[in-house]
Amino acid sequence: MCDALRELMKEDFEEKEQETLLKTIRNLMDSMKWTAEQAMSAMKISDADRGKYIAKL
């Protein structure tokens, strides 16, 4: 039971972290007039992770 709860909490944390990153990317794109790539470069998001954020923008 403890492992199941831990996994659920981990998934919830990761989902909230992704939503926060997406919001920050959108904010940079809006306020700085940057492309998504420019915003993610400024945030130092790895190339491997960029695809999943692009898909959600």
ZAKOL-268007 format. One record per residue: residue in three letters; z, y, x of N, C-alpha, C, O, CB in turn. Coordinates in steps of 0.1 Angstrom, whole numbers, padded with zeros to 4 digits, always signed. Glycine has a CB too. Layout:
<rovos>
ALAZYXZYXZYXZYXZYX ...
</rovos>
This chain:
<rovos>
MET+0000-0012+0008+0000+0000+0000+0000+0013+0009-0007+0022+0005+0012+0000-0009 CYS+0007+0013+0019+0008+0024+0028-0005+0027+0034-0009+0039+0035+0019+0022+0039 ASP-0012+0017+0038-0026+0019+0044-0035+0025+0034-0044+0033+0038-0031+0006+0050 ALA-0035+0020+0022-0044+0025+0011-0041+0040+0009-0050+0048+0007-0042+0017-0002 LEU-0028+0044+0009-0025+0058+0006-0029+0066+0018-0034+0077+0017-0010+0059+0004 ARG-0027+0061+0030-0031+0068+0042-0046+0070+0042-0051+0081+0046-0027+0060+0055 GLU-0054+0060+0038-0069+0062+0038-0073+0072+0027-0082+0080+0030-0075+0048+0035 LEU-0066+0072+0016-0069+0081+0005-0066+0096+0010-0074+0105+0007-0061+0078-0007 MET-0055+0098+0017-0052+0111+0022-0062+0115+0032-0065+0127+0033-0038+0111+0028 LYS-0066+0106+0041-0076+0109+0051-0089+0114+0045-0095+0124+0049-0079+0097+0061 GLU-0094+0107+0035-0106+0110+0028-0105+0124+0021-0114+0132+0022-0110+0100+0017 ASP-0094+0127+0015-0091+0139+0009-0092+0151+0019-0098+0161+0017-0078+0140+0001 PHE-0085+0149+0030-0085+0159+0041-0099+0161+0046-0103+0173+0048-0076+0154+0052 GLU-0107+0151+0049-0120+0152+0054-0129+0160+0044-0137+0168+0048-0126+0139+0057 GLU-0127+0157+0031-0135+0164+0021-0132+0179+0020-0141+0187+0019-0133+0157+0007 LYS-0119+0182+0021-0115+0196+0021-0120+0203+0034-0124+0215+0033-0100+0197+0020 GLU-0119+0196+0045-0124+0202+0057-0139+0205+0056-0144+0216+0061-0121+0192+0069 GLN-0147+0196+0051-0161+0198+0049-0164+0210+0040-0173+0218+0043-0168+0185+0044 GLU-0156+0211+0029-0158+0222+0020-0155+0235+0027-0162+0245+0024-0149+0220+0007 THR-0145+0235+0035-0141+0248+0042-0152+0251+0052-0156+0263+0053-0128+0246+0050 LEU-0158+0242+0059-0168+0244+0068-0181+0249+0061-0187+0259+0066-0172+0232+0077 LEU-0184+0243+0050-0196+0248+0042-0194+0262+0037-0203+0270+0038-0198+0239+0030 LYS-0182+0265+0033-0179+0279+0028-0181+0289+0040-0186+0300+0038-0165+0280+0023 THR-0176+0285+0052-0177+0294+0063-0192+0296+0068-0196+0307+0071-0169+0288+0075 ILE-0199+0285+0067-0214+0286+0070-0220+0295+0061-0228+0304+0065-0220+0272+0070 ARG-0218+0294+0048-0224+0303+0038-0220+0317+0040-0228+0326+0039-0220+0298+0024 ASN-0207+0319+0043-0202+0333+0045-0209+0339+0057-0213+0351+0057-0187+0333+0048 LEU-0211+0332+0068-0218+0337+0080-0232+0340+0077-0238+0350+0081-0217+0327+0092 MET-0239+0331+0069-0252+0333+0065-0254+0346+0057-0263+0353+0058-0258+0321+0057 ASP-0244+0348+0048-0245+0360+0039-0242+0373+0047-0249+0382+0046-0235+0358+0027 SER-0230+0373+0053-0226+0386+0060-0233+0389+0072-0235+0401+0075-0211+0385+0063 MET-0237+0379+0080-0244+0382+0093-0260+0380+0091-0267+0384+0101-0239+0372+0103 LYS-0264+0376+0080-0278+0373+0077-0284+0363+0087-0295+0364+0092-0286+0387+0078 TRP-0276+0353+0090-0280+0342+0099-0286+0331+0092-0283+0329+0080-0268+0338+0108 THR-0293+0323+0098-0298+0310+0093-0286+0300+0094-0276+0303+0100-0310+0305+0101 ALA-0288+0289+0087-0277+0279+0087-0276+0274+0101-0264+0272+0106-0281+0267+0078 GLU-0287+0272+0109-0286+0268+0123-0278+0278+0131-0270+0274+0140-0300+0266+0128 GLN-0281+0290+0129-0274+0301+0137-0259+0300+0134-0250+0301+0143-0279+0315+0134 ALA-0255+0299+0122-0241+0299+0118-0234+0286+0124-0223+0287+0129-0240+0298+0102 MET-0241+0275+0123-0235+0263+0128-0234+0263+0143-0225+0258+0149-0243+0251+0124 SER-0243+0270+0150-0243+0271+0164-0231+0280+0168-0223+0277+0177-0255+0278+0170 ALA-0228+0291+0161-0217+0299+0163-0204+0292+0161-0194+0295+0168-0218+0312+0154 MET-0204+0283+0152-0192+0275+0148-0190+0263+0157-0180+0256+0157-0192+0271+0134 LYS-0200+0261+0166-0200+0249+0175-0199+0236+0168-0192+0227+0172-0189+0251+0185 ILE-0207+0235+0157-0208+0222+0150-0218+0214+0157-0229+0219+0161-0212+0225+0135 SER-0215+0201+0160-0223+0193+0168-0237+0190+0161-0238+0191+0149-0216+0179+0171 ASP-0247+0188+0169-0260+0185+0164-0259+0173+0155-0267+0172+0145-0270+0182+0175 ALA-0251+0163+0158-0250+0151+0150-0245+0154+0136-0248+0147+0126-0241+0141+0157 ASP-0236+0164+0134-0230+0167+0121-0238+0177+0113-0236+0178+0101-0217+0172+0123 ARG-0248+0184+0119-0255+0194+0112-0263+0190+0100-0263+0197+0090-0264+0201+0122 GLY-0269+0178+0101-0277+0173+0090-0269+0172+0077-0274+0175+0066-0283+0160+0094 LYS-0257+0167+0078-0249+0165+0066-0245+0178+0059-0244+0179+0047-0236+0157+0069 TYR-0244+0189+0067-0241+0202+0062-0253+0208+0056-0253+0215+0046-0235+0211+0073 ILE-0264+0207+0063-0277+0212+0058-0280+0206+0044-0285+0213+0035-0289+0209+0068 ALA-0278+0193+0043-0280+0186+0030-0272+0192+0019-0276+0191+0007-0278+0172+0032 LYS-0260+0197+0022-0251+0202+0012-0252+0217+0009-0246+0222+0000-0237+0199+0015 LEU-0260+0224+0017-0261+0238+0015-0270+0241+0004-0273+0253+0000-0266+0245+0027 
</rovos>
